[in-house]
Amino acid sequence: MAVTPFKVEVPDATLQDLKERLDRTRWPDEIPGSNWDYGTNLDYLKELVEYWRTRFDWRSQERLINSFSHFKTEVDGMGIHFIHEKGMGPNPMPLVITHGWPGTFFEMYKVIPMLSDPASHGGDQEDSFDVVAPSLPGFGFSDHPTQRGMQVLKVADMWAKLMTENLDYPRFAAVGGDIGAGVTSRLGFAHPDKLTGIHLTSITRPTPYLGPGSRPLNKAEAAHSAQREKWQRDEGGYAHIQGTKPQTLAYGLNDSPAGLAAWIVEKYRTWSDCHGDVESRFSKDELLTTITIYWVTQTISSSTRMYLENQTHTWGMGPEERVKAPAGIALFPQEIAKPPREWAERSYDVRRWTEMPSGGHFAALEEPTRLVEDIRDFFRGLR
């Protein structure tokens, strides 16, 4: 399929409409002194929206975004947007890096130059990558799915076509976190002949086989299962809504930019290693660039819908199944799930296991140097 250059150009009328909606925000009440206990804090959100309304410069962020090489191509009848930065070394390794929710391709803006041009960022040119950073279907500037069934397993097949057919790479590496980790894992399972290896920052899919004949859970694995159950009780409400009634949620978030900001920024605070201060890890500009991408592309509905699709198309391992591609796993201490290595080894061929000293769910934004160094080190032995 043809690959054509793409430029992010949001119409002035869309930005003017956004400003007018922000001007007319109708604020809810809040229990005095409740801070973030009931969800996004009112005082902080007012501060963020005021910055968005009066100081945030989308055109400046748009220039930053367009400093990368953007393209669109068709995969399985859908227009897919992606960044494609060629490596600056003698033999770059093709690599597809996949974001999750509530991220976008923009989440990778710090790591793409470090991966593609390591010699300019404290590394060795021998470790360079041809970096492909797509927008998931229904996210960012990729097309919105118009039929049921757009889920992780399908996206992995699409990425295999994107890399080998549209971009003509016979073999490639894959990196991902969150939904992107599920896509990356599925690539390593369904297309191991095309994969040099996979690198993950989260392990949520596939579900390992725990049936007859499997090894009983050890203490660390049992503690991990308990931690996941507690997290679902305390923090999983968003996923239950998005996995059951995403369309109902979409009406409010697609109509109110303040509501959209509240829904997204709370996740950046809760899931990151920020100790309650979200701006210790992300600037207002970074937060609002991500939120604005969701707003101007109207993708909050199509992105949250993937949660329902993933629950409809679950992926668990059979008794003899494993992800065959070599796997490197980097776990950051504030990641949503923190399994022990032996849990991962039930499903993966783990070749590298790194427990990071800091960072959370949004590793590419929070700890870009540590993440990139781990990716370089892992794939160096597979070149």
N, C-alpha and C positions, 0 to 999 in steps of 0.2 A: 504494500500500500504506500501511496505517496506520503512523504514527510515534508511539511511546509513550515516555514518560519512563522512565528507567532509573537505578537507584542501585546502586553497588557495595557489597555487604553480604556479606562472607565469614563463614560460620558459625563460631561459637566452636569447635565440634568440629573443624573443619578446621585451625584455628590450633593447637589443643591437640595434634592428631596430628602437625603439623609440628614442634612443640617436642619431642615425644617421640622422633621420628625423629632430630632433631639431637642429642638427648641420647645416642643410641645409635650415633653415627657410628663406623664402624670405619675407621681411617685406614690408608692404604698406607704403604710405606716410601718412601725417597727417597735418591738418591745425595747424600752429604754435600757441601755447597757448590755444588750444581748450580743454585741460584737458580731461574730460569724456563726454563732451557735445555731441559728435557725436557717442559715444559708447566707447568701452574699450580703455583706454589711452595707447598710444604706448610706452611711457617710462616705465610705470608700467608693461606692458606685457613683454617687453624685460627683465626687472629685474626678473620677475617670471620665464620666460623660461630659463634664465641663471642659476637660482637656480635649476630648474628642471634638466637642462642639466649637471650641475657640482657638485651639493651638495645634492640634494634630494636622500634619501636612501630608495628606495622601499622595500628592504629586511627588514629593520628595521620596516617599517610600516606593512609589511606582518606578521612579528612576533607579532606585536600588534593585528592585525586582528585575527590571529590564536590563540591568548590567550583566545578567546571565543570558545564555543562549536558549531561547524558548522555541518550542515547536508544537505542532499538532499533527496527529495522524489518526487513521481509522483502524480500530481493532474490533473485530466481531460486530461491525456495524456501528460502533460508537466512536465519537471523536474523543481522543485522549490527549490531554495537554501534558507536556513534560519539559523539564530542563535537560539539556544535553551538553555537558562541558567536557571537551576532549582533554585527555591527560597530557601533561607537559614532560613526560619521561620517555625513555627509549622504547618501552614496551608496555603501555598502559593496559591494565586489566579492566575489562568491561564490568560495570557494577550498577545494579539497580537498587535504589534506596527508597523505601516506601514508608510514608507517614501513617498516622492514625487519626483518631478523633479525640479531642477537637482541634487537631493540628491541620496543617496544610503543607503544600510543597515548601512554603516559606520557612517552615521549621528547620530546613536544611541549609539555610543561607550561610551559616557560619562554617559548616563542615564541607560544603562542596568545594570551595577553593583549596582547603587543606588536603582534600583527597585527590583532586585533579592536579594540583601543583605543589607537591609536598616540599620541593626544594626551596620554595618561597615562604614556607611556613614551618621551618625547623625540622624538616624531614629529608629523606633521601629520594632523589628523582626515580630511583628504581622501584619505589613503592607507589607510583602514580596510577590513577584509575581514570578511565572514561566513565564519568558519572552521569547516570540517567536518573532523574528525580521526577517521577510522574505524579500527577494529581489522580487520586483514586476516582473511579467512576462515581459521579454524583458529588464530587468535592471540587472546590476551586473552579478552574477553567476547563475541566473535562465536562463532557456532556452529562445531562441528567438521565439516568435509566428511565425508560418508559414502560418497562415490563417487570413482572416479579422475578426474583431470583438472583439479583446482583449481590453476591456474597463472596467471602474470602476464597472459596475453592474456585469459583469462576474467575475472579480477578487474577489468581495465580496462573491459570491457563492463558489469560489475556496477556499477562506480562511475559510469559514464555514466547508468545507470538510477537509481541512488541520487540523484544530483544533479538530473537533469532530470525524473524521474517522481515519486519519493518526496518530494523536497524542492522540486520545482517551480521550479528555476532553469533558464531556457532556455539560458544560457551561463554558463561558470564558468572559473576558473583552476585550475591543478593544480601541486603542488609535491611533490617526493619525493627520497629517497636510497635506495641499496641496492635491495632488492626494490621499494620505493616509487618509485624512479627508473624501473624497468622498467615499472611500472604507469602512471606519469605519461607516459613516452615513448609507450606504446601508446595512451593516451588521445589524445595529439596526432597520432598516425598514423591511428587507426581512427575518431576522432570529431572531426576538425578543425572541423567546422561548429558544434560545441558548445563549443569551447575558445577562450578569450581568449588563452591562451598557457600555456607550461609552464616551470617552473624546476626545475633538477636540480642535485644535488651529487655525482652519480656518473654515469658513462656506461659501462654494461656491456651493455645491450640497447637497440637491436638491433645485430647484427653488421653493419657496413657492407659493401656490395658491393665485392669486390676481384677480380672475375672479368674476363673479356675486355672490353676497352674502358675499364676503369677506370684512373685515374691510378696510376702506380707509387708505392709508399711512399717518402716522403722520409726523411731521416736521423732527424728527430724522431719520425716515426711508426714507423720500424723500431726505434728505441730503446724506444718505448712497448711494442711487441710483445714485445721481449726482456724488458722489466721485468715484464710480465704473466706470461710463461713462468717467470721466476725466482720470482715470488711464488707461483705455483701449486705449484712444487716445494717451496718453503720453508714455505708457510703454508696450502696448499690441502687438507690432509688432511681437515679437518672437512667441507669441501664435497663431497669424494669420498665420504665415508661417508654424509653426509646425502642425497647424490644417487644413491646406489646401494642402501644397506641402512639406511634411517632406522628401520625397525621394530625391527631388532636393537638399535640404539642406545637406543631409547626405553625398553626395559625397565629399564635401569639408571638413566637420568635421571629417569624418572617415579616411581621407587621410592626414590631417595636424594636428599634435598635438598642434601646436601654435594656429591654428584656433579653435580647440576644447576648449583650455584653454580660449581664448578670449570670446567665446560664453557663457561659464559657469561662469567665474569669475565675469563678469559684473553683473550677477544676484545675486551673493553673496554680491556684493557691494550695488546694488540698493535696494534689498529686506531686507537687515539687518539693525539693529540699530547701524550702524558704523559711521554715520555722515561723510561719504565720505572717511573714512580710513578703507578699508576692513580688514586690518590686526589688527585693534583694536578689532575685533571680531573673526577672524579666522587666525590661523598661516599659513604660507606658506605650511607646511607639511600637515595640514588638507585640505587645498584647493587642493593641488597636489595629495593627496591620493584619494580624490573623483574623480578628473579629470583622474588620472591614471587608476582607476577602469573602468571608461567609455572607456578609450583607449584600455586596454588590453583585455577587453571582447567584444569590438566592438559593444557596445550597444547604441551608440548615435542615430542610425537609428531606432532601435526597440523601444527605449524609447520615442523619439519625436513622433513616429507614434501613440502613445496612445492619443495624443491630437486630431488627426483626428478621431480616433475611438470614443472618448468621445463626439465629436461634432456630430457624426453620431448617437450615442445612448444617446440622452439627457434624463435627468431625472427631471421631474417636478411633483409637488404634485397635486393630485386631491382635490376637495373641502372638502372631509371628511378624507383625508389622513394625517398621521403624522408619524414621526419616533417614534416608541413606546418605545424603550429601554431608560431608564433614561440617561440623557445627562449632562455631565459637560463640560463647555466651558471656555477656558482660552484665552483671547485676548491680544496679545502683541502689543504695540503701533505702531510699524513699519510693522505690518502684511499688506499684500496686500489689504485685505478688512476688514473694521472695522465697522461691523453692530451694531446697538443698540440691546439690549436684546429683545425688542418686535418684532424685525424682526426675530430673532432666534426662538422665541416662536410660530411663525406661523407654523414651521415645526418640532420642537423638544419639548420633555418633559424636559425642562431645570430645573435641580435640583440644579446646582451650576454655578455661573457666576462670573468669576474673570477677572478684568482688571489690567493687569500687569504694573508695573512702567517703565519697559525697556525691550528691546528685539524686535525681528522681526520675519521674516518668518521661519527662521531656529532655532526654539526655543530649540530643543534638544542640539544643539551646542552652541547657544548664551547664553541661560539662563537655563542650565540643573538643577540647584538646585531649582529654582522657579517652573519649569515645574514639576519636580518629586514631590515636596511637594504638588502641587495642585492635581496631580494624586492620591497620597496617601490619601489626605484628602477627595477627592470625593469618592473613592471606599471604604474607611473605613466604610462608612455608608451603603454599599451594600453587605458587606461580610456576 
